[in-house]
Amino acid sequence: MIENVIVNQTVNQVSVVENKNEIKIASPGPQGPRGRTILNGVGAPAANLGIEGDFYFNTENNNFYGPKLSDTTWSTATVIDIATTSDLGKIMSWEIGQVTGTSGSYSVVLQHNLGFHPNVTVKTSAGDVLETGIDYNSINQITLLMAQPFAGTAYLS
């Protein structure tokens, strides 16, 4: 904090006096709430395992449970069989002829039909990972925006 500025025009000098403030914390604050956890094990989760909001992965059959809606049971949690669910992600490729646009503003539209806004990783046909702009047109379609047209693959999850 600047407390005082003195201007002496006789000798063309400016003096600044600064007061340094210190902040001292006498004691730490209270412990925050426990974060959500992804638990795992062989077989279905025991009712008393975890708390509300937790998730569970069954390593025996690849079932994913969660979130736990009550501290006392997993029976109301959504269960997804990851081994047989094919709509959790998608790999989509395009050719240079599918890219539209001109002069530094190119795009390609991908209809993925996943029903959600996925994470997207883009690779060129040479295998280089690129950062592109992504417009989420809907929960089933994205548009990749690029400065130069290229053929590539999008990994959606």
C-alpha positions in Angstrom: 0.0 0.0 0.0 1.4 3.4 -0.9 1.0 5.7 2.0 2.6 8.9 0.9 3.9 10.4 -2.4 6.2 13.5 -2.1 7.0 15.6 -5.2 10.0 18.0 -4.9 10.0 20.1 -8.0 13.1 22.0 -7.0 15.4 19.1 -7.6 13.0 17.1 -9.9 12.6 14.3 -7.4 9.6 12.0 -6.5 9.7 10.1 -3.3 7.4 7.2 -2.6 6.9 6.0 0.9 5.5 2.4 1.1 3.9 0.8 4.1 4.2 -3.0 3.9 1.2 -4.8 5.4 1.4 -8.3 6.8 -1.4 -10.8 7.1 -1.2 -13.3 9.9 -3.5 -16.2 10.3 -3.9 -17.3 13.9 -5.4 -20.8 13.1 -6.5 -22.8 10.0 -10.1 -22.8 9.1 -12.4 -25.8 9.5 -12.0 -29.0 7.5 -13.9 -28.9 4.2 -16.4 -31.7 3.2 -15.0 -35.0 1.9 -14.7 -35.2 -1.8 -16.4 -37.8 -4.0 -14.6 -41.1 -4.4 -14.4 -43.8 -7.1 -14.1 -47.1 -5.1 -13.4 -50.5 -6.6 -13.5 -54.2 -5.8 -14.5 -57.7 -6.9 -18.3 -58.1 -7.0 -21.1 -55.7 -6.3 -20.4 -53.1 -3.6 -21.5 -53.7 0.0 -24.4 -51.5 1.1 -22.2 -49.8 3.8 -19.3 -49.1 1.4 -18.9 -45.4 0.6 -21.1 -42.5 1.1 -23.7 -40.5 -0.9 -22.2 -39.2 -4.1 -19.5 -41.9 -4.4 -19.0 -44.2 -7.4 -17.9 -47.9 -7.5 -16.2 -50.0 -10.2 -16.7 -53.8 -10.1 -13.4 -55.2 -11.4 -15.0 -58.7 -11.9 -17.6 -57.8 -14.5 -16.7 -54.1 -15.4 -20.0 -52.7 -14.0 -19.7 -49.0 -13.0 -22.1 -47.9 -10.2 -23.0 -44.4 -9.3 -23.5 -42.0 -8.0 -24.6 -43.5 -4.7 -27.9 -41.8 -3.8 -28.0 -42.8 -0.1 -25.4 -43.6 2.5 -27.1 -46.9 3.3 -27.5 -48.6 -0.1 -26.2 -48.8 -3.7 -29.6 -50.2 -5.0 -30.7 -46.9 -6.4 -27.4 -46.1 -8.1 -27.2 -46.2 -11.9 -25.3 -49.3 -13.1 -23.5 -49.3 -16.5 -21.9 -52.4 -18.0 -18.8 -50.8 -19.5 -17.7 -54.0 -21.2 -20.9 -54.2 -23.4 -21.7 -50.5 -23.7 -20.5 -49.2 -27.0 -21.9 -45.7 -26.8 -19.5 -44.3 -24.2 -17.1 -43.0 -26.9 -16.5 -43.0 -30.6 -13.6 -42.7 -33.1 -14.5 -40.7 -36.1 -12.3 -40.0 -39.2 -12.7 -37.6 -42.1 -11.0 -37.0 -45.4 -9.7 -33.7 -46.7 -12.7 -33.5 -49.1 -15.1 -33.4 -46.2 -13.6 -30.1 -44.9 -15.4 -26.9 -45.9 -14.4 -23.3 -45.7 -11.9 -20.8 -47.1 -8.8 -18.8 -46.2 -8.0 -19.7 -42.6 -11.5 -20.7 -41.6 -12.2 -24.3 -42.2 -14.5 -26.8 -40.5 -15.8 -30.4 -40.5 -19.1 -31.5 -39.0 -19.2 -34.8 -37.1 -22.5 -36.5 -36.3 -21.6 -38.7 -33.3 -25.1 -39.5 -31.8 -23.6 -40.1 -28.3 -26.3 -38.1 -26.6 -23.9 -36.0 -24.6 -21.1 -33.3 -25.2 -18.0 -35.5 -25.4 -14.4 -34.7 -24.7 -12.6 -34.5 -28.0 -9.0 -35.3 -29.0 -8.0 -34.6 -32.6 -5.2 -36.2 -34.5 -4.0 -35.5 -38.1 -3.8 -38.4 -40.5 0.0 -38.3 -39.7 -0.8 -38.9 -36.0 0.0 -35.5 -34.7 -2.3 -34.3 -31.9 -3.8 -30.9 -32.7 -5.9 -28.4 -30.7 -8.9 -27.3 -32.8 -11.9 -25.2 -32.0 -15.0 -27.3 -31.1 -18.5 -26.1 -31.5 -21.1 -28.3 -29.7 -24.0 -28.0 -32.1 -26.1 -30.4 -30.1 -25.7 -33.4 -27.8 -25.2 -35.5 -31.0 -23.1 -33.3 -33.3 -19.9 -31.2 -33.2 -18.1 -29.0 -35.6 -14.3 -29.0 -35.5 -12.8 -25.6 -36.5 -9.4 -25.4 -38.0 -7.0 -22.8 -39.5 -5.8 -25.2 -42.3 -7.8 -28.1 -43.8 -6.5 -31.6 -42.9 -7.7 -35.2 -42.8 -7.8 -36.7 -39.4 -9.4 -38.6 -36.6 -11.4 -37.4 -33.6 -11.5 -39.5 -30.4 -14.7 -38.7 -28.6 -15.4 -39.8 -25.0 
